[in-house]
């Protein structure tokens, strides 16, 4: 899927991913949303796969920790009831009512077990055109632009703030005693407006994002929790010094 240019640091490629050339003008090719939980013993392998995907800057890969397993003995320190509601909305939109962890949603419509790397990667190779979407930083502001596409399905323009990485020591529940590593954890979701086919521009103050947001993404999603037709991402802080980086824009 080609969504438009993304301004981003270019990270190290990871084994098993079909990488696009990391050159100026490369485009976002898909969005992966992982519904996960610190209280789920099946989730750490899926978290690691999401971490691998997050290193490919042609993919917007984010995790959304849910809270419905908190009763099992461990209250997820990163979970939000909004993420649980979002997952249920996806199930309703698809009509299958399947809500579980780990669950990966690709481009807003295809659902897979979050540890099923092969199926997730196969879904990301689907060839279809998207709406040109861009996000750049201008001082204390984020500028979002969506290109014109006459006849496009009406979509919400969403701004997502996320934390690049977190480590949590789990004291109880199915993962008791383990230290879990999670990646690209959603900390906020803001609706900027509606896209109806005409070009749109938005300006958002960085101060409106949570203090722990290290990255942002803009996502174009058809109404009713439908298909994602555009996306781009941008780091707000530099990656750790141990990562190989480039300042070239995608």
Secondary structure, DSSP 4 states (H G I P E B T S, - for coil): -B--B---------TT--PPP-STT-B--EEEEEEE-TT-TTHHHHHHHHHHHHT-TTEEEEEEE-STTGGGS---TT--HHHHHHHHHHHHHHTS----SSEEEETTTEEEETT-HHHHHHHHT---B---EEEEEETTEEEEEE---TTPPPEEEEEEEEEEEEEEE--SSTTTT-EEEEEEEEEEEEEEEEESSS-EEEEEEGGGS-TT--EEEEEEEETTT--EEEEEEEESSPPPTTS-------
